[in-house]
C-alpha cells in the first residue's frame, strides 16, 4: 500500500482496476457446481507443461492394458486379445484391462481403477481438458465400465475374475497369442464377496456422475447397477478371499467393511439420497469406519478415501444445516485431518519417508501409498481452499492448503525423476526410466509367438523391445535404490490401478484453482 501511494495516479488506477477484475473473476469462476447442495470443484488455470506432459504419458498405459477388440489402437505392438472371455457364461467379458504384467482380469482392483479414474475426472476434468487429456481418461473409463456392466448379469451375480492366476503366471507370452483356458469366477448369494461387489458399486456410482452430462442413458444404467450391487453386497456379507481362499495369494482383502462405507459414500454423491449418507454415519459407520485412527489409502483399504470424500460434504455444508452439525460426519473430517497430518513432513505425527523424500509404507509396490496419499492431499487442499476453511491443525501446529499441495507435488516430482536415482518411475517420461519392466507384452517382440513357454524373454538382460508407455512401476526400496531387472517383480511390475492413482495426482497438479493460487501467492 505504501508503494501504491508513491506511484503516479495512473499507476494507482490500474492497480485498482486489476484488483476489481481479479475479484470479479474469482467470484464467477472459482467454483463449478455439479451436484448436491452447493458442493464445488475448482476450475483450472494455465496447465503446467511438466505435469501435462506426464499426464499424457500416464494415460497411455490404459491403452497398453486393454483387452478385447481394440478400436483406434495407437500402440503398435498391441492387438486384439481375449475375444472369447466370458463365452462360457454366455457373456461378453472381452473388454476390461489386464491387471499388471500378466493377463489376469481381477475385478476387485479393476473396479478400484474405475473408481479412481472417475474421481479424478470429477475433481479435475477441466484441468484434464485444458491439457487435452480428458478424452483419453474417458476412453479408459468407458472400457472398464463396459466390462463391469457385462460382469453383472443379474442382481445377485457378479463375475469378479477372468483367468486362472496360477496357470497365467506360469506362462510368459503375449496376450494376442495366448490360448490357455480362461475360467470365470463369480460371487453369488451362496458365495459372497461384499468387498468386490461394493467396490464395483462405488466405481459405477462415481462413473455415473462422470457420464451424467455426457450420456444420460449410460449414466442411469451405471447407477442402476451400482444400487443393485450395493444392496447385494450389504445383504450377503463376506469377503471374497474368504469365499475363495486361493485368491488371497494375489489381492487379499482384509475386510469388506471399508468398501461398504466407500460405496455408500459414492452412492450418496451420485443420488443425493440421504439414506446412503445415513448408512455411512449411522450404525454401520460407527462399527466399520474405525474413526480416529488414520490409515493409508490403497486398493485394499478405502477408509482414508471415504473420510476425504465425506469431508467434502462437511466442507461445503451450509452453516446450521443437519450435515454441517452431524457429529459422525464431523468425526470423518477429523480423521481425514489426522490422515493429512501424517502426510505433512513438518507435522509432529509425520510418517516415515526416505532420505530422498518419498513417503514409505511398504516394500512391495512402494509407490502405491505415496501416490495415493498425494492424490488425497491434493484433493483435500482444494477442498480447504475453495471452502475458505483453510487451516489444518496438527498437534497444535497450523498448516494450510498450500502445505498439502507442496507435499503432493513433492511425491509427484519424486516419481518423475527428482530422486536419488535420477530415474523417472513413469515409463516413457523423461530421459531415464526403467527399460526392463516386468510386462509380458512389452518384453516379447510383436511378431513372435512363444506359446506359454516364452520364459527366455523374461530372463533376457536386454531392454524390452516394446515400451510400456505410461507404466508406473512398483518403485524404490527404503534406501531409494532401484534394480531395473525384469524378474524383480516387487519393484519393476506396473499395475493398472497404480496408473489410475498417478493420473489422479497429475491431473490435480496440472493447474491450480484460483483459490489455491491465491493461497500460494
C-alpha positions as CSV (number, residue, x, y, z in Angstrom):
1,X,0.0,0.0,0.0
2,X,2.8,2.4,0.8
3,X,4.3,1.8,-2.6
4,X,1.0,2.5,-4.3
5,X,0.8,5.8,-2.6
6,X,4.2,6.7,-4.0
7,X,3.1,5.8,-7.6
8,X,1.5,8.1,-10.1
9,X,-2.3,8.4,-10.2
10,X,-2.3,6.3,-13.4
11,X,-0.5,3.5,-11.6
12,X,-2.9,3.5,-8.7
13,X,-5.9,3.5,-11.1
14,X,-4.5,0.4,-13.0
15,X,-3.9,-1.4,-9.7
16,X,-7.5,-0.7,-8.6
17,X,-8.8,-1.9,-12.0
18,X,-6.8,-5.1,-11.9
19,X,-7.9,-5.8,-8.3
20,X,-11.6,-5.3,-9.3
21,X,-11.1,-7.6,-12.3
22,X,-9.4,-10.3,-10.2
23,X,-12.2,-10.1,-7.6
24,X,-14.8,-10.4,-10.4
25,X,-13.1,-13.4,-11.9
26,X,-12.7,-15.1,-8.6
27,X,-16.4,-14.6,-7.8
28,X,-17.6,-16.0,-11.1
29,X,-15.2,-18.8,-11.9
30,X,-13.6,-20.2,-8.8
31,X,-16.3,-22.9,-8.4
32,X,-18.1,-25.3,-10.5
33,X,-21.2,-26.9,-9.1
34,X,-22.1,-30.4,-10.1
35,X,-24.5,-31.9,-7.6
36,X,-25.9,-32.0,-4.1
37,X,-26.3,-28.8,-2.1
38,X,-23.7,-26.4,-3.4
39,X,-20.7,-28.7,-3.4
40,X,-17.9,-27.3,-5.5
41,X,-14.9,-28.1,-7.6
42,X,-12.0,-25.8,-8.6
43,X,-11.5,-24.5,-12.1
44,X,-8.1,-24.8,-13.7
45,X,-5.7,-22.2,-14.6
46,X,-2.9,-22.5,-17.3
47,X,-1.7,-26.1,-17.5
48,X,1.8,-26.8,-16.0
49,X,3.7,-28.2,-19.0
50,X,5.6,-30.7,-16.9
51,X,2.6,-32.3,-15.3
52,X,0.5,-32.0,-18.5
53,X,3.2,-34.0,-20.4
54,X,3.4,-36.6,-17.6
55,X,-0.4,-36.9,-17.6
56,X,-0.4,-37.6,-21.3
57,X,2.2,-40.3,-20.8
58,X,0.5,-41.9,-17.8
59,X,-2.9,-42.2,-19.6
60,X,-1.3,-44.3,-22.4
61,X,-0.8,-47.3,-20.1
62,X,-4.6,-47.9,-20.2
63,X,-4.2,-48.4,-24.0
64,X,-1.4,-50.8,-23.3
65,X,-3.5,-52.8,-20.9
66,X,-6.7,-53.1,-22.9
67,X,-8.3,-56.4,-23.6
68,X,-10.7,-57.3,-26.4
69,X,-11.3,-55.9,-29.9
70,X,-9.2,-52.8,-30.0
71,X,-10.6,-49.6,-31.5
72,X,-8.4,-46.8,-32.8
73,X,-5.4,-48.7,-31.5
74,X,-2.3,-46.5,-31.3
75,X,0.0,-49.0,-29.6
76,X,1.8,-50.6,-32.5
77,X,2.8,-53.8,-30.6
78,X,-0.7,-54.4,-29.2
79,X,-3.6,-56.2,-31.0
80,X,-6.9,-57.9,-30.3
81,X,-6.9,-60.4,-27.4
82,X,-9.1,-62.4,-25.1
83,X,-12.0,-62.1,-27.5
84,X,-13.7,-65.2,-26.1
85,X,-13.6,-64.1,-22.4
86,X,-17.0,-64.7,-20.8
87,X,-18.3,-67.1,-23.5
88,X,-18.6,-70.0,-21.1
89,X,-21.3,-67.9,-19.3
90,X,-22.7,-66.6,-22.5
91,X,-21.4,-63.1,-21.6
92,X,-19.1,-60.7,-23.4
93,X,-16.2,-60.1,-20.9
94,X,-13.7,-59.4,-23.7
95,X,-13.2,-55.7,-22.6
96,X,-11.7,-54.6,-19.3
97,X,-8.0,-54.4,-18.7
98,X,-5.2,-56.7,-17.7
99,X,-4.2,-56.2,-14.1
100,X,-0.4,-55.8,-14.4
101,X,2.3,-57.5,-16.4
102,X,0.1,-60.6,-16.5
103,X,-3.1,-61.3,-18.4
104,X,-5.5,-61.6,-15.4
105,X,-8.6,-59.6,-15.0
106,X,-9.1,-59.1,-11.3
107,X,-12.5,-57.4,-10.7
108,X,-11.5,-56.0,-7.3
109,X,-8.6,-53.9,-8.5
110,X,-10.2,-53.2,-11.9
111,X,-13.2,-51.7,-10.2
112,X,-10.9,-49.6,-7.9
113,X,-9.2,-48.4,-11.1
114,X,-12.6,-47.2,-12.4
115,X,-13.5,-45.5,-9.1
116,X,-10.2,-43.6,-9.0
117,X,-10.4,-42.6,-12.7
118,X,-13.9,-41.3,-12.1
119,X,-12.9,-39.4,-9.0
120,X,-10.1,-37.8,-10.9
121,X,-12.3,-36.7,-13.8
122,X,-14.9,-35.3,-11.4
123,X,-12.4,-33.3,-9.5
124,X,-10.1,-32.3,-12.3
125,X,-11.9,-32.9,-15.6
126,X,-11.5,-29.2,-16.6
127,X,-7.7,-29.5,-15.9
128,X,-7.6,-32.6,-18.0
129,X,-9.5,-30.8,-20.8
130,X,-7.1,-27.9,-20.6
131,X,-4.2,-30.4,-21.0
132,X,-6.2,-32.1,-23.8
133,X,-6.3,-35.4,-21.9
134,X,-9.9,-35.7,-20.8
135,X,-11.0,-37.7,-23.8
136,X,-8.2,-40.2,-23.1
137,X,-9.4,-40.6,-19.5
138,X,-13.0,-41.1,-20.6
139,X,-12.0,-43.7,-23.1
140,X,-10.2,-45.7,-20.5
141,X,-13.1,-45.3,-18.0
142,X,-15.6,-46.4,-20.6
143,X,-13.6,-49.6,-21.5
144,X,-13.7,-50.5,-17.8
145,X,-17.3,-49.7,-17.2
146,X,-18.5,-51.7,-20.3
147,X,-16.8,-54.7,-18.8
148,X,-18.2,-54.2,-15.3
149,X,-21.8,-53.8,-16.7
150,X,-21.5,-57.1,-18.6
151,X,-20.0,-58.8,-15.5
152,X,-23.2,-58.0,-13.6
153,X,-25.8,-60.0,-15.5
154,X,-28.3,-60.2,-12.6
155,X,-28.9,-58.7,-9.2
156,X,-27.1,-61.2,-7.1
157,X,-24.4,-62.4,-9.6
158,X,-21.1,-60.6,-10.3
159,X,-18.2,-62.1,-12.3
160,X,-15.1,-61.0,-10.4
161,X,-12.3,-62.7,-12.2
162,X,-11.3,-63.9,-15.7
163,X,-8.4,-66.3,-15.9
164,X,-6.6,-68.7,-13.6
165,X,-3.8,-66.8,-11.8
166,X,-1.7,-69.9,-11.2
167,X,-1.9,-71.0,-14.8
168,X,-1.5,-67.5,-16.1
169,X,1.6,-66.7,-14.0
170,X,3.3,-69.9,-15.2
171,X,3.2,-68.6,-18.8
172,X,5.2,-65.8,-20.4
173,X,3.5,-64.9,-23.6
174,X,1.8,-62.0,-25.5
175,X,-1.9,-61.6,-24.8
176,X,-2.6,-61.7,-28.5
177,X,-1.3,-65.3,-28.8
178,X,-2.5,-66.9,-25.5
179,X,-4.6,-70.0,-26.0
180,X,-5.0,-71.3,-22.4
181,X,-8.4,-71.7,-20.9
182,X,-9.6,-68.6,-19.0
183,X,-12.1,-69.8,-16.4
184,X,-14.6,-67.4,-14.7
185,X,-15.1,-66.7,-11.0
186,X,-18.3,-65.2,-9.7
187,X,-19.9,-64.2,-6.4
188,X,-23.5,-65.1,-5.6
189,X,-25.7,-65.2,-2.6
190,X,-24.1,-68.5,-1.6
191,X,-20.6,-67.4,-2.4
192,X,-20.4,-63.8,-1.3
193,X,-17.9,-61.1,-1.9
194,X,-19.1,-57.9,-0.3
195,X,-15.8,-56.1,-0.9
196,X,-15.6,-56.6,-4.6
197,X,-19.3,-56.1,-5.1
198,X,-19.2,-52.8,-3.1
199,X,-16.1,-51.6,-4.9
200,X,-17.8,-52.3,-8.2
201,X,-20.9,-50.3,-6.9
202,X,-18.6,-47.4,-5.9
203,X,-17.0,-47.5,-9.4
204,X,-20.3,-47.4,-11.2
205,X,-21.8,-44.8,-8.9
206,X,-18.8,-42.5,-9.4
207,X,-18.8,-43.1,-13.2
208,X,-22.5,-42.3,-13.4
209,X,-21.6,-38.8,-12.2
210,X,-19.0,-38.5,-14.9
211,X,-21.3,-39.6,-17.7
212,X,-24.4,-37.8,-16.4
213,X,-23.8,-34.6,-18.6
214,X,-22.4,-36.7,-21.5
215,X,-24.7,-39.7,-21.9
216,X,-27.7,-39.7,-19.6
217,X,-28.8,-43.2,-20.6
218,X,-25.4,-44.8,-19.9
219,X,-25.2,-42.8,-16.6
220,X,-28.6,-44.2,-15.5
221,X,-27.6,-47.7,-16.3
222,X,-24.4,-47.4,-14.3
223,X,-26.3,-46.0,-11.3
224,X,-28.9,-48.8,-11.5
225,X,-26.2,-51.4,-11.5
226,X,-24.5,-49.6,-8.6
227,X,-27.5,-49.5,-6.4
228,X,-28.4,-53.2,-7.0
229,X,-24.8,-54.2,-6.4
230,X,-24.6,-52.3,-3.1
231,X,-27.8,-54.0,-1.9
232,X,-26.3,-57.4,-2.8
233,X,-23.0,-56.6,-1.1
234,X,-24.8,-55.4,2.1
235,X,-27.3,-58.2,2.3
236,X,-24.9,-61.1,1.7
237,X,-21.9,-60.1,3.6
238,X,-18.5,-61.7,3.3
239,X,-15.0,-61.1,2.0
240,X,-14.3,-62.6,-1.5
241,X,-11.0,-64.0,-0.4
242,X,-12.7,-65.9,2.4
243,X,-15.1,-67.3,-0.1
244,X,-12.2,-68.1,-2.5
245,X,-9.2,-68.5,-0.1
246,X,-6.9,-69.5,-3.0
247,X,-7.2,-65.9,-4.3
248,X,-5.7,-64.4,-1.1
249,X,-2.3,-65.0,-2.6
250,X,-3.0,-62.3,-5.1
251,X,-5.2,-59.5,-3.8
252,X,-6.2,-60.5,-0.3
253,X,-9.0,-58.4,1.1
254,X,-8.5,-57.7,4.8
255,X,-12.2,-56.8,5.3
256,X,-15.3,-55.8,3.3
257,X,-16.4,-53.2,5.8
258,X,-14.4,-50.3,4.3
259,X,-15.8,-51.0,0.8
260,X,-19.4,-50.8,2.1
261,X,-18.8,-47.4,3.5
262,X,-16.9,-46.3,0.4
263,X,-19.7,-47.4,-1.9
264,X,-22.4,-45.8,0.3
265,X,-20.5,-42.5,0.2
266,X,-20.3,-42.6,-3.6
267,X,-23.9,-43.5,-3.9
268,X,-24.9,-40.5,-1.7
269,X,-23.0,-38.2,-4.1
270,X,-24.5,-39.9,-7.1
271,X,-28.1,-39.9,-5.9
272,X,-28.4,-37.3,-3.3
273,X,-30.3,-39.9,-1.3
274,X,-29.6,-39.3,2.4
275,X,-30.2,-43.0,3.3
276,X,-26.7,-43.7,1.8
277,X,-25.2,-40.9,3.9
278,X,-27.0,-42.3,7.0
279,X,-25.6,-45.7,6.2
280,X,-22.1,-44.2,6.5
281,X,-22.8,-42.1,9.5
282,X,-25.1,-44.4,11.4
283,X,-24.7,-47.9,12.9
284,X,-22.5,-49.2,10.1
285,X,-20.3,-46.2,10.1
286,X,-19.7,-46.4,13.9
287,X,-18.9,-50.2,13.6
288,X,-16.9,-50.1,10.4
289,X,-15.1,-46.8,10.0
290,X,-12.6,-47.0,12.9
291,X,-12.8,-43.2,13.1
292,X,-10.0,-41.5,14.9
293,X,-7.4,-43.9,13.6
294,X,-5.8,-42.5,10.4
295,X,-4.8,-45.0,7.8
296,X,-3.2,-45.1,4.3
297,X,-5.4,-45.3,1.2
298,X,-5.0,-48.3,-1.1
299,X,-6.8,-50.8,-3.3
300,X,-7.4,-52.8,-0.1
301,X,-8.2,-50.1,2.5
302,X,-10.7,-47.4,1.4
303,X,-11.2,-45.7,4.8
304,X,-8.9,-42.7,4.1
305,X,-10.6,-42.2,0.8
306,X,-14.1,-42.4,2.4
307,X,-13.0,-39.9,5.1
308,X,-11.9,-37.4,2.4
309,X,-15.0,-37.9,0.3
310,X,-17.3,-37.4,3.2
311,X,-15.2,-34.4,4.4
312,X,-16.2,-32.9,1.1
313,X,-19.8,-32.9,2.4
314,X,-18.7,-31.3,5.6
315,X,-16.5,-28.7,3.9
316,X,-19.3,-27.3,1.8
317,X,-22.3,-27.8,4.1
318,X,-24.3,-24.7,4.9
319,X,-23.9,-23.3,8.4
320,X,-26.5,-24.7,10.7
321,X,-27.5,-27.5,8.3
322,X,-28.0,-31.0,9.6
323,X,-25.0,-32.4,7.8
324,X,-23.0,-29.4,8.9
325,X,-23.7,-30.4,12.5
326,X,-23.7,-34.2,12.2
327,X,-21.2,-35.5,14.8
328,X,-20.2,-38.6,13.0
329,X,-19.7,-36.7,9.8
330,X,-17.5,-34.3,11.9
331,X,-15.5,-37.4,13.1
332,X,-14.9,-38.4,9.5
333,X,-13.4,-35.0,8.8
334,X,-11.4,-35.1,12.0
335,X,-10.0,-38.4,10.9
336,X,-9.3,-37.0,7.4
337,X,-7.4,-34.2,9.1
338,X,-5.3,-36.7,11.0
339,X,-4.5,-38.5,7.7
340,X,-3.3,-35.2,6.3
341,X,-1.2,-34.6,9.4
342,X,0.6,-37.9,8.8
343,X,1.5,-36.9,5.3
344,X,2.9,-33.4,6.1
345,X,6.7,-33.8,6.8
346,X,6.8,-31.0,9.3
347,X,3.9,-32.3,11.4
348,X,4.7,-34.0,14.7
349,X,2.8,-37.1,13.5
350,X,4.6,-37.2,10.2
351,X,5.1,-40.7,8.8
352,X,8.4,-42.1,7.7
353,X,9.9,-41.1,4.4
354,X,13.1,-42.0,2.6
355,X,16.1,-39.7,2.5
356,X,15.0,-38.7,-0.9
357,X,11.6,-37.6,0.5
358,X,9.3,-40.4,-0.6
359,X,6.6,-41.4,1.9
360,X,7.4,-45.0,2.5
361,X,4.9,-47.5,3.7
362,X,5.5,-50.9,2.0
363,X,8.4,-52.5,0.2
364,X,6.3,-54.2,-2.4
365,X,4.8,-51.7,-4.9
366,X,6.2,-48.9,-2.8
367,X,4.8,-46.1,-4.9
368,X,1.2,-47.1,-4.4
369,X,0.8,-45.5,-1.0
370,X,2.7,-42.2,-1.6
371,X,0.9,-41.6,-4.9
372,X,-2.5,-42.4,-3.4
373,X,-1.8,-40.2,-0.4
374,X,-0.6,-37.4,-2.6
375,X,-3.8,-37.5,-4.6
376,X,-5.8,-37.3,-1.4
377,X,-3.7,-34.4,-0.2
378,X,-4.2,-32.5,-3.5
379,X,-8.0,-33.1,-3.3
380,X,-8.1,-32.1,0.4
381,X,-6.1,-28.9,-0.3
382,X,-8.5,-27.9,-2.9
383,X,-11.5,-28.5,-0.6
384,X,-9.8,-26.4,2.0
385,X,-9.0,-23.6,-0.4
386,X,-12.3,-23.5,-2.2
387,X,-14.4,-23.7,1.0
388,X,-12.5,-21.0,2.8
389,X,-11.7,-23.3,5.7
390,X,-8.1,-23.1,5.1
391,X,-6.4,-24.1,8.4
392,X,-5.4,-27.6,9.4
393,X,-4.1,-28.1,12.9
394,X,-1.8,-31.0,13.7
395,X,-0.8,-31.4,17.4
396,X,-1.1,-27.6,17.8
397,X,0.7,-26.6,14.7
398,X,-1.1,-24.9,11.9
399,X,-0.8,-25.9,8.2
400,X,-2.5,-24.6,5.1
401,X,-3.8,-25.9,1.8
402,X,-0.5,-24.8,0.2
403,X,1.4,-27.1,2.6
404,X,-0.7,-30.1,1.4
405,X,-0.2,-29.2,-2.2
406,X,3.5,-28.9,-1.6
407,X,3.5,-32.4,-0.2
408,X,1.5,-33.7,-3.2
409,X,4.0,-32.0,-5.6
410,X,7.0,-33.5,-3.8
411,X,5.7,-37.0,-4.3
412,X,4.9,-36.4,-7.9
413,X,8.3,-34.9,-8.5
414,X,10.0,-37.8,-6.9
415,X,8.1,-40.2,-9.2
416,X,9.1,-38.1,-12.3
417,X,12.8,-38.1,-11.5
418,X,13.6,-35.8,-8.6
419,X,15.0,-38.7,-6.6
420,X,18.5,-40.1,-5.7
421,X,18.4,-42.4,-8.7
422,X,17.6,-39.6,-11.0
423,X,15.2,-42.0,-12.6
424,X,11.6,-41.4,-13.7
425,X,9.4,-44.3,-12.4
426,X,6.8,-43.4,-15.0
427,X,7.9,-45.3,-18.1
428,X,8.2,-43.1,-21.2
429,X,8.5,-39.8,-19.3
430,X,11.9,-38.1,-19.2
431,X,15.2,-39.3,-20.5
432,X,15.8,-42.1,-17.9
433,X,13.2,-44.6,-16.9
434,X,13.1,-48.4,-16.4
435,X,13.9,-50.4,-19.5
436,X,13.0,-53.9,-18.3
437,X,9.5,-53.6,-16.9
438,X,8.0,-56.9,-15.7
439,X,5.4,-57.0,-18.5
440,X,4.8,-59.9,-20.9
441,X,3.6,-57.9,-23.9
442,X,6.3,-55.3,-23.6
443,X,9.1,-57.9,-23.3
444,X,8.3,-60.0,-26.4
445,X,8.5,-58.8,-30.0
446,X,5.2,-58.3,-31.7
447,X,5.9,-60.8,-34.4
448,X,6.9,-63.7,-32.0
449,X,4.5,-66.4,-30.9
450,X,6.1,-68.1,-27.9
451,X,3.1,-70.1,-26.7
452,X,3.1,-70.5,-22.9
453,X,6.8,-71.0,-22.7
454,X,8.4,-67.7,-23.5
455,X,10.5,-67.5,-20.4
456,X,13.6,-66.7,-22.3
457,X,12.1,-63.2,-22.9
458,X,11.5,-62.9,-19.1
459,X,15.1,-63.8,-18.3
460,X,16.9,-61.9,-21.1
461,X,19.1,-59.0,-19.9
462,X,18.4,-56.7,-22.9
463,X,15.8,-53.9,-22.6
464,X,12.2,-54.6,-23.6
465,X,11.7,-54.4,-27.3
466,X,8.4,-52.6,-26.7
467,X,7.9,-49.6,-24.4
468,X,5.0,-49.9,-21.9
469,X,4.4,-46.2,-22.1
470,X,2.7,-44.8,-19.0
471,X,3.5,-47.7,-16.7
472,X,4.1,-46.7,-13.2
473,X,6.5,-49.4,-11.8
474,X,6.5,-50.6,-8.3
475,X,9.1,-48.2,-7.1
476,X,12.3,-47.9,-5.0
477,X,13.4,-49.7,-1.8
478,X,13.6,-47.9,1.5
479,X,17.1,-46.6,0.7
480,X,15.8,-45.0,-2.5
481,X,17.5,-47.7,-4.6
482,X,16.0,-49.4,-7.6
483,X,17.1,-52.5,-9.6
484,X,15.9,-52.5,-13.3
485,X,15.5,-56.2,-13.7
486,X,12.5,-57.9,-15.4
487,X,12.4,-60.6,-12.7
488,X,12.3,-58.0,-9.9
489,X,8.5,-58.1,-9.6
490,X,8.2,-56.1,-6.4
491,X,10.0,-53.1,-7.9
492,X,9.6,-53.4,-11.6
493,X,6.0,-54.5,-12.3
494,X,3.4,-51.9,-13.2
495,X,-0.3,-52.2,-12.3
496,X,-3.4,-50.7,-13.9
497,X,-4.7,-49.3,-10.6
498,X,-1.3,-47.6,-9.9
499,X,-1.9,-45.8,-13.2
500,X,-5.3,-44.5,-12.1
501,X,-3.6,-43.1,-8.9
502,X,-0.9,-41.3,-10.8
503,X,-3.4,-40.0,-13.3
504,X,-5.4,-38.5,-10.5
505,X,-2.4,-36.9,-8.8
506,X,-1.0,-35.4,-12.1
507,X,-4.5,-34.1,-13.0
508,X,-4.6,-32.3,-9.6
509,X,-1.3,-30.7,-10.3
510,X,-1.7,-29.8,-13.9
511,X,-3.2,-26.5,-12.8
512,X,-4.1,-24.7,-9.6
513,X,-7.6,-23.4,-8.7
514,X,-7.8,-19.7,-8.3
515,X,-8.2,-20.1,-4.6
516,X,-5.1,-22.3,-4.3
517,X,-3.1,-20.0,-6.4
518,X,-4.1,-17.1,-4.2
519,X,-3.0,-19.0,-1.1
520,X,0.4,-19.7,-2.7
521,X,1.0,-16.1,-3.7
